[in-house]
Amino acid sequence: MRLVTRFMALSCGALISATAGAQQVTPPVGTWRPVADPLAGWHALGPVLLSVTALAGFGTGTLDVPEPRTTFVFAAIEPGIHAGRASLAVAHFLRWEGGGILRATALRFWTGNRTYIGGEAQWVISVLPLGVRVGAFRPIGDTPGKRKTLWLADLSVMY
């Protein structure tokens, strides 16, 4: 739990500093630059029910409508109705039709003292910007109950 809390605090700090340090002139596509968005995406369905994503990191394009062949590396925090996530992610947009995102995620349910770690894969269509996310999680040491893998899927609007 302390690791997840520290990670979320560090992510918030990175988000604030990346936003405060943003320059007025936008670098050309393909140039690495800090990126941040306090409202980067929405996710619905699954056991979390509804969540919103904030992210900060670096990318070769803009987050609004990612252009073809842009890449992003970021930390994301995602509070939701029944649970919250903290993730480290890599995203690459292939074409205007979309791109993929791979995440290493810590998932914490607000009730029942349940914490999981795992990986997620997401496909986002750039121009719509709708997507699907699937993930597999394993409980960590302090999680009560059976040690089964938790499979999740949800719909996303952007990240």
C-alpha atoms as a printed R data frame, in Angstrom:
    type eleno elety resid chain resno       x       y       z
1   ATOM     1    CA   MET     A     1   0.000   0.000   0.000
2   ATOM     2    CA   ARG     A     2   2.824   2.422   0.819
3   ATOM     3    CA   LEU     A     3   4.440   1.756  -2.562
4   ATOM     4    CA   VAL     A     4   1.197   2.560  -4.397
5   ATOM     5    CA   THR     A     5   0.697   5.742  -2.324
6   ATOM     6    CA   ARG     A     6   4.267   6.902  -2.980
7   ATOM     7    CA   PHE     A     7   3.927   6.150  -6.681
8   ATOM     8    CA   MET     A     8   0.697   8.164  -6.878
9   ATOM     9    CA   ALA     A     9   2.312  11.110  -5.052
10  ATOM    10    CA   LEU     A    10   5.340  10.988  -7.361
11  ATOM    11    CA   SER     A    11   3.047  10.860 -10.411
12  ATOM    12    CA   CYS     A    12   1.121  13.911  -9.198
13  ATOM    13    CA   GLY     A    13   4.388  15.808  -8.698
14  ATOM    14    CA   ALA     A    14   5.548  14.920 -12.205
15  ATOM    15    CA   LEU     A    15   2.176  15.999 -13.616
16  ATOM    16    CA   ILE     A    16   2.375  19.390 -11.899
17  ATOM    17    CA   SER     A    17   5.999  20.048 -12.884
18  ATOM    18    CA   ALA     A    18   5.460  18.974 -16.506
19  ATOM    19    CA   THR     A    19   2.436  21.261 -16.804
20  ATOM    20    CA   ALA     A    20   4.199  24.209 -15.146
21  ATOM    21    CA   GLY     A    21   7.323  23.817 -17.280
22  ATOM    22    CA   ALA     A    22   5.526  23.578 -20.636
23  ATOM    23    CA   GLN     A    23   6.777  26.024 -23.260
24  ATOM    24    CA   GLN     A    24   4.552  28.238 -25.389
25  ATOM    25    CA   VAL     A    25   6.110  26.997 -28.656
26  ATOM    26    CA   THR     A    26   5.127  23.457 -29.651
27  ATOM    27    CA   PRO     A    27   8.083  21.384 -30.889
28  ATOM    28    CA   PRO     A    28   7.668  19.536 -34.200
29  ATOM    29    CA   VAL     A    29   6.222  16.017 -34.225
30  ATOM    30    CA   GLY     A    30   8.967  13.480 -33.547
31  ATOM    31    CA   THR     A    31  10.752  15.636 -30.962
32  ATOM    32    CA   TRP     A    32  10.620  14.349 -27.379
33  ATOM    33    CA   ARG     A    33   8.913  16.763 -25.007
34  ATOM    34    CA   PRO     A    34   7.136  16.700 -21.642
35  ATOM    35    CA   VAL     A    35   3.438  15.848 -21.895
36  ATOM    36    CA   ALA     A    36   0.743  16.028 -19.230
37  ATOM    37    CA   ASP     A    37  -3.024  15.928 -19.089
38  ATOM    38    CA   PRO     A    38  -5.088  15.974 -15.876
39  ATOM    39    CA   LEU     A    39  -8.060  14.553 -17.805
40  ATOM    40    CA   ALA     A    40  -6.498  12.221 -20.381
41  ATOM    41    CA   GLY     A    41  -9.177   9.547 -20.513
42  ATOM    42    CA   TRP     A    42 -12.312   7.885 -19.160
43  ATOM    43    CA   HIS     A    43 -12.897   4.176 -18.598
44  ATOM    44    CA   ALA     A    44 -16.225   2.429 -18.063
45  ATOM    45    CA   LEU     A    45 -17.415  -1.061 -17.081
46  ATOM    46    CA   GLY     A    46 -15.510  -3.803 -15.270
47  ATOM    47    CA   PRO     A    47 -15.327  -3.988 -11.467
48  ATOM    48    CA   VAL     A    48 -13.968  -0.423 -11.216
49  ATOM    49    CA   LEU     A    49 -17.227   0.764 -12.905
50  ATOM    50    CA   LEU     A    50 -16.081   4.265 -13.928
51  ATOM    51    CA   SER     A    51 -12.687   5.991 -13.697
52  ATOM    52    CA   VAL     A    52 -10.796   8.998 -15.032
53  ATOM    53    CA   THR     A    53  -7.081   9.073 -15.968
54  ATOM    54    CA   ALA     A    54  -4.468  11.778 -15.369
55  ATOM    55    CA   LEU     A    55  -1.007  11.338 -16.858
56  ATOM    56    CA   ALA     A    56   2.427  12.909 -17.106
57  ATOM    57    CA   GLY     A    57   5.507  11.856 -19.011
58  ATOM    58    CA   PHE     A    58   7.277  12.366 -22.305
59  ATOM    59    CA   GLY     A    59   6.184  11.963 -25.902
60  ATOM    60    CA   THR     A    60   7.009  12.686 -29.537
61  ATOM    61    CA   GLY     A    61   3.663  14.346 -30.243
62  ATOM    62    CA   THR     A    62   0.638  15.895 -28.618
63  ATOM    63    CA   LEU     A    63  -1.824  14.013 -26.440
64  ATOM    64    CA   ASP     A    64  -4.974  15.612 -27.891
65  ATOM    65    CA   VAL     A    65  -5.022  13.640 -31.163
66  ATOM    66    CA   PRO     A    66  -1.873  11.516 -31.397
67  ATOM    67    CA   GLU     A    67  -0.387  11.585 -34.884
68  ATOM    68    CA   PRO     A    68   0.943   8.517 -36.709
69  ATOM    69    CA   ARG     A    69   4.277   7.141 -35.454
70  ATOM    70    CA   THR     A    70   4.199   9.082 -32.168
71  ATOM    71    CA   THR     A    71   5.371   7.434 -28.964
72  ATOM    72    CA   PHE     A    72   4.656   8.267 -25.326
73  ATOM    73    CA   VAL     A    73   6.151   7.070 -22.026
74  ATOM    74    CA   PHE     A    74   4.133   8.170 -19.004
75  ATOM    75    CA   ALA     A    75   2.930   7.582 -15.471
76  ATOM    76    CA   ALA     A    76  -0.836   7.538 -14.988
77  ATOM    77    CA   ILE     A    77  -3.094   7.724 -11.957
78  ATOM    78    CA   GLU     A    78  -6.680   6.625 -12.352
79  ATOM    79    CA   PRO     A    79  -9.122   7.026  -9.481
80  ATOM    80    CA   GLY     A    80 -12.442   5.288  -9.947
81  ATOM    81    CA   ILE     A    81 -15.714   4.570  -8.199
82  ATOM    82    CA   HIS     A    82 -14.804   1.138  -6.772
83  ATOM    83    CA   ALA     A    83 -10.999   1.136  -7.208
84  ATOM    84    CA   GLY     A    84  -7.987   3.111  -8.395
85  ATOM    85    CA   ARG     A    85  -4.997   2.385 -10.588
86  ATOM    86    CA   ALA     A    86  -1.415   3.666 -10.764
87  ATOM    87    CA   SER     A    87   0.434   2.740 -13.960
88  ATOM    88    CA   LEU     A    88   3.653   3.105 -15.896
89  ATOM    89    CA   ALA     A    89   2.875   2.936 -19.603
90  ATOM    90    CA   VAL     A    90   4.284   3.012 -23.117
91  ATOM    91    CA   ALA     A    91   2.022   4.064 -26.002
92  ATOM    92    CA   HIS     A    92   2.743   3.999 -29.726
93  ATOM    93    CA   PHE     A    93   0.312   5.229 -32.355
94  ATOM    94    CA   LEU     A    94   0.790   3.465 -35.678
95  ATOM    95    CA   ARG     A    95  -1.603   5.349 -37.947
96  ATOM    96    CA   TRP     A    96  -4.619   7.615 -37.647
97  ATOM    97    CA   GLU     A    97  -6.640   4.446 -37.059
98  ATOM    98    CA   GLY     A    98  -5.019   4.017 -33.681
99  ATOM    99    CA   GLY     A    99  -2.296   2.648 -31.519
100 ATOM   100    CA   GLY     A   100  -1.479   0.406 -28.621
101 ATOM   101    CA   ILE     A   101  -0.705   1.057 -24.982
102 ATOM   102    CA   LEU     A   102   1.037  -1.368 -22.627
103 ATOM   103    CA   ARG     A   103   0.795  -0.729 -18.881
104 ATOM   104    CA   ALA     A   104   2.341  -2.103 -15.704
105 ATOM   105    CA   THR     A   105  -0.384  -1.399 -13.146
106 ATOM   106    CA   ALA     A   106  -1.101  -1.477  -9.423
107 ATOM   107    CA   LEU     A   107  -4.859  -1.816  -8.782
108 ATOM   108    CA   ARG     A   108  -6.367  -1.069  -5.368
109 ATOM   109    CA   PHE     A   109 -10.026  -1.690  -4.478
110 ATOM   110    CA   TRP     A   110 -11.388   0.832  -1.969
111 ATOM   111    CA   THR     A   111 -13.238  -1.815   0.071
112 ATOM   112    CA   GLY     A   112 -11.991  -5.179   1.261
113 ATOM   113    CA   ASN     A   113  -8.265  -4.332   1.513
114 ATOM   114    CA   ARG     A   114  -7.532  -5.848  -1.925
115 ATOM   115    CA   THR     A   115  -4.450  -4.837  -3.937
116 ATOM   116    CA   TYR     A   116  -3.298  -6.358  -7.221
117 ATOM   117    CA   ILE     A   117  -0.410  -5.851  -9.635
118 ATOM   118    CA   GLY     A   118  -0.429  -6.792 -13.280
119 ATOM   119    CA   GLY     A   119  -0.272  -5.788 -16.901
120 ATOM   120    CA   GLU     A   120  -2.768  -4.241 -19.269
121 ATOM   121    CA   ALA     A   121  -3.012  -3.820 -23.029
122 ATOM   122    CA   GLN     A   122  -5.168  -1.171 -24.638
123 ATOM   123    CA   TRP     A   123  -6.060  -0.304 -28.245
124 ATOM   124    CA   VAL     A   124  -7.192   3.267 -28.935
125 ATOM   125    CA   ILE     A   125  -8.550   4.568 -32.241
126 ATOM   126    CA   SER     A   126  -6.889   8.007 -32.544
127 ATOM   127    CA   VAL     A   127  -9.551   9.932 -34.424
128 ATOM   128    CA   LEU     A   128 -12.617   8.755 -32.464
129 ATOM   129    CA   PRO     A   129 -10.831   8.350 -29.657
130 ATOM   130    CA   LEU     A   130 -12.411   5.115 -28.400
131 ATOM   131    CA   GLY     A   131 -10.706   1.946 -27.256
132 ATOM   132    CA   VAL     A   132 -10.736  -1.332 -25.388
133 ATOM   133    CA   ARG     A   133  -8.486  -2.312 -22.473
134 ATOM   134    CA   VAL     A   134  -7.827  -5.796 -21.060
135 ATOM   135    CA   GLY     A   135  -5.617  -6.783 -18.142
136 ATOM   136    CA   ALA     A   136  -4.533  -9.609 -15.884
137 ATOM   137    CA   PHE     A   137  -3.696  -9.014 -12.211
138 ATOM   138    CA   ARG     A   138  -2.323 -11.076  -9.340
139 ATOM   139    CA   PRO     A   139  -3.034 -10.258  -5.675
140 ATOM   140    CA   ILE     A   140  -0.127  -9.035  -3.561
141 ATOM   141    CA   GLY     A   141   0.764 -10.278  -0.074
142 ATOM   142    CA   ASP     A   142  -1.764  -8.363   2.050
143 ATOM   143    CA   THR     A   143  -4.783  -9.226  -0.143
144 ATOM   144    CA   PRO     A   144  -7.228 -11.573   1.643
145 ATOM   145    CA   GLY     A   145  -8.892 -14.505  -0.109
146 ATOM   146    CA   LYS     A   146  -7.873 -16.897  -2.867
147 ATOM   147    CA   ARG     A   147  -4.745 -16.173  -4.916
148 ATOM   148    CA   LYS     A   148  -6.484 -16.284  -8.314
149 ATOM   149    CA   THR     A   149  -5.692 -14.151 -11.342
150 ATOM   150    CA   LEU     A   150  -8.105 -11.239 -11.784
151 ATOM   151    CA   TRP     A   151  -9.018 -10.600 -15.435
152 ATOM   152    CA   LEU     A   152 -10.450  -7.175 -16.316
153 ATOM   153    CA   ALA     A   153 -11.788  -5.526 -19.458
154 ATOM   154    CA   ASP     A   154 -13.288  -2.099 -20.015
155 ATOM   155    CA   LEU     A   155 -14.117   0.486 -22.652
156 ATOM   156    CA   SER     A   156 -12.064   3.652 -22.901
157 ATOM   157    CA   VAL     A   157 -12.313   7.155 -24.265
158 ATOM   158    CA   MET     A   158  -8.664   7.997 -25.025
159 ATOM   159    CA   TYR     A   159  -6.044   6.911 -22.477
